[in-house]
């Protein structure tokens, strides 16, 4: 087992993007595995395959842009970390974590580490989703379905014992739900990741075959642009 922590890396920095380049990560697991734990075979899965494939070929992550929800989410995350640190437990930063024990690498960007056993994952959310979470998920002590695969992948990568899912929406109570490793979900995640990695390897081999075929392909240079990352 090889779990590697990168506490010195700042999330969103150039160094962070370099570490993530071409790596399947926890936040993307929902693109390759359906909620019913079947291998995804749809446009989003194919788009993600070609995205990671292109990153591995070029060593470059194309920029994306910050929207209003993302800006609000950054502010919510800061407030949620302060509240958690004050009322529950001390947290410490870690920009990225990788695990390559399966013959390929899966990455995870935790919102913070807690002691030797825990993690936190913070989601800044609109009021309507926070109210739904308070009414539906707090009594059931379960994280919303949209985040289950990300949370379980984070636990799988880090091998930690628990992760506190934090749902934050300014003006409403902050929700904290503890999630434990689920062997069935993690097994499905690994099967999906293994199949996905095999597809990428097959596609990259096909790409290099085309490059050697003598086809009319002219090399180009990427322009240097001012980039706004997320």
C-alpha positions in Angstrom: 0.0 0.0 0.0 1.4 3.4 -0.9 -0.5 6.4 0.5 1.2 9.7 -0.2 0.3 12.9 1.5 1.1 16.3 0.1 0.4 18.8 3.0 2.6 21.5 1.4 0.4 21.7 -1.7 -2.2 24.5 -1.9 -5.4 23.4 -3.6 -6.0 25.3 -6.8 -2.3 26.2 -7.2 -0.2 25.3 -10.3 1.5 22.6 -8.2 -1.9 21.1 -7.3 -2.9 20.9 -10.9 0.4 19.2 -11.8 -0.2 16.5 -9.2 -3.8 15.9 -10.4 -2.8 15.9 -14.1 -4.2 12.7 -15.7 -5.1 11.2 -12.3 -8.6 9.8 -11.6 -9.8 11.5 -8.5 -12.5 11.1 -5.9 -14.7 14.0 -7.1 -14.8 12.4 -10.5 -15.8 8.9 -9.5 -19.5 9.6 -10.1 -18.6 10.1 -13.8 -17.5 6.4 -14.2 -19.8 4.7 -11.7 -23.6 5.0 -11.6 -25.6 5.4 -8.4 -26.6 1.7 -8.8 -22.9 0.8 -8.8 -22.8 -0.2 -12.5 -20.0 0.9 -14.8 -21.1 4.1 -16.6 -21.3 4.1 -20.3 -22.5 7.5 -21.4 -21.4 10.8 -22.8 -20.1 12.1 -19.5 -17.9 9.0 -18.9 -16.5 9.2 -22.4 -15.8 12.9 -22.1 -13.9 12.2 -18.8 -11.9 9.4 -20.4 -10.7 11.7 -23.2 -10.1 14.5 -20.7 -7.7 12.4 -18.6 -6.2 10.8 -21.7 -5.4 14.2 -23.1 -3.8 15.2 -19.8 -1.6 12.2 -19.8 -0.5 12.8 -23.4 0.2 16.5 -23.0 1.0 16.8 -19.3 -1.3 19.8 -19.2 -4.7 20.5 -17.5 -6.8 23.0 -19.5 -8.1 25.9 -17.5 -11.7 26.2 -16.2 -13.4 29.2 -14.9 -14.9 30.3 -11.6 -18.6 30.8 -11.3 -20.7 32.5 -8.6 -21.6 29.2 -6.9 -17.9 28.3 -6.7 -17.0 31.6 -5.2 -19.7 31.2 -2.6 -18.5 27.7 -2.0 -15.0 28.9 -1.2 -16.3 31.4 1.4 -18.6 28.7 2.9 -15.7 26.3 3.2 -13.6 28.8 5.2 -16.5 29.4 7.6 -17.3 25.7 7.9 -13.6 24.9 8.7 -13.6 27.6 11.5 -16.8 26.3 13.0 -15.7 22.6 12.9 -12.3 23.5 14.4 -14.0 25.4 17.2 -16.8 23.0 18.1 -15.5 19.5 17.1 -11.8 18.9 16.5 -8.6 20.6 15.3 -8.0 20.3 11.6 -4.9 20.6 9.4 -4.4 21.3 5.7 -3.4 18.7 3.1 -3.6 19.7 -0.5 -3.7 16.2 -2.1 -3.4 12.5 -1.3 -2.7 9.7 -3.7 -2.7 5.9 -3.4 -1.2 3.6 -6.1 -1.6 0.2 -4.4 -3.7 -1.1 -7.3 -1.2 -0.6 -10.1 -2.7 2.8 -10.9 -3.2 6.0 -9.0 -6.4 7.4 -7.4 -6.2 10.9 -5.9 -8.2 12.8 -3.3 -8.2 16.4 -2.2 -9.4 16.5 1.4 -10.8 19.7 2.8 -8.7 18.9 5.9 -7.3 16.0 8.0 -8.4 15.4 11.5 -5.9 13.6 13.8 -4.6 10.3 12.5 -8.0 8.7 11.6 -10.3 11.3 10.2 -11.1 13.7 7.3 -13.6 16.4 6.6 -15.3 17.1 3.3 -17.2 20.4 3.1 -19.9 21.3 0.6 -21.2 24.9 0.4 -24.8 24.6 -0.7 -27.9 26.6 -1.6 -30.6 26.9 1.1 -33.1 24.6 -0.6 -30.5 21.7 -0.5 -29.6 22.5 3.1 -33.2 22.4 4.2 -33.6 19.1 2.4 -30.5 17.7 4.0 -31.6 18.7 7.5 -35.0 17.1 7.0 -33.9 14.0 5.2 -30.3 13.1 5.9 -29.8 14.3 9.4 -32.5 11.9 10.9 -31.1 9.1 8.7 -27.5 10.0 9.5 -26.6 9.6 5.9 -24.7 11.8 3.4 -26.7 13.0 0.3 -26.4 10.6 -2.6 -24.5 13.0 -4.8 -21.5 12.8 -2.5 -21.4 9.2 -1.4 -18.9 8.0 -4.1 -16.6 10.9 -3.4 -16.6 10.3 0.3 -16.0 6.6 0.0 -13.2 7.2 -2.5 -11.6 9.6 -0.1 -11.7 6.9 2.6 -10.4 4.3 0.2 -7.4 6.5 -0.9 -6.4 7.6 2.6 -7.3 4.4 4.4 -8.7 6.5 7.2 -11.4 5.3 9.6 -14.0 8.1 9.1 -14.8 11.2 7.2 -17.1 14.0 8.5 -19.4 15.3 5.7 -20.1 19.0 6.3 -23.0 20.7 4.6 -22.9 24.5 5.0 -25.3 27.1 3.9 -24.9 30.5 5.6 -28.0 31.4 7.6 -29.0 27.8 8.3 -27.5 25.3 10.7 -24.3 23.6 9.6 -24.7 19.8 9.2 -22.0 17.3 10.1 -22.5 13.7 9.4 -19.9 11.0 10.0 -19.4 8.5 7.2 -17.6 5.2 7.7 -15.9 3.0 5.1 -18.4 0.8 3.1 -16.7 -2.3 1.7 -19.4 -2.9 -0.9 -19.1 0.6 -2.3 -15.4 0.6 -2.2 -15.2 -2.7 -4.1 -17.5 -1.2 -6.8 -15.3 1.9 -6.9 -12.2 -0.2 -7.5 -13.8 -2.3 -10.2 -14.9 0.8 -12.0 -11.5 2.5 -11.7 -9.7 -0.7 -12.9 -12.0 -0.9 -16.0 -11.6 2.8 -16.7 -7.8 2.7 -16.4 -7.8 -0.3 -18.9 -9.9 1.7 -21.3 -7.5 4.7 -21.1 -4.5 2.5 -21.7 -6.2 1.0 -24.8 -7.1 4.4 -26.1 -3.6 5.9 -25.6 -2.1 2.9 -27.4 -4.5 3.5 -30.3 -3.6 7.2 -30.3 0.1 6.5 -30.6 -0.6 4.0 -33.4 -2.3 6.8 -35.3 0.6 9.1 -34.6 3.0 6.6 -36.2 0.7 5.9 -39.2 2.0 8.6 -41.4 -1.3 10.5 -41.3 -1.4 14.2 -42.1 -0.8 15.5 -38.5 1.1 18.7 -38.0 2.6 19.5 -34.6 1.4 22.7 -32.9 2.4 24.8 -29.8 0.0 25.7 -27.0 -0.5 29.4 -26.6 0.4 31.0 -23.2 -2.8 32.4 -21.8 -3.9 34.0 -18.6 -5.8 31.3 -16.8 -8.4 31.3 -14.1 -8.4 28.0 -12.4 -10.9 26.3 -10.1 
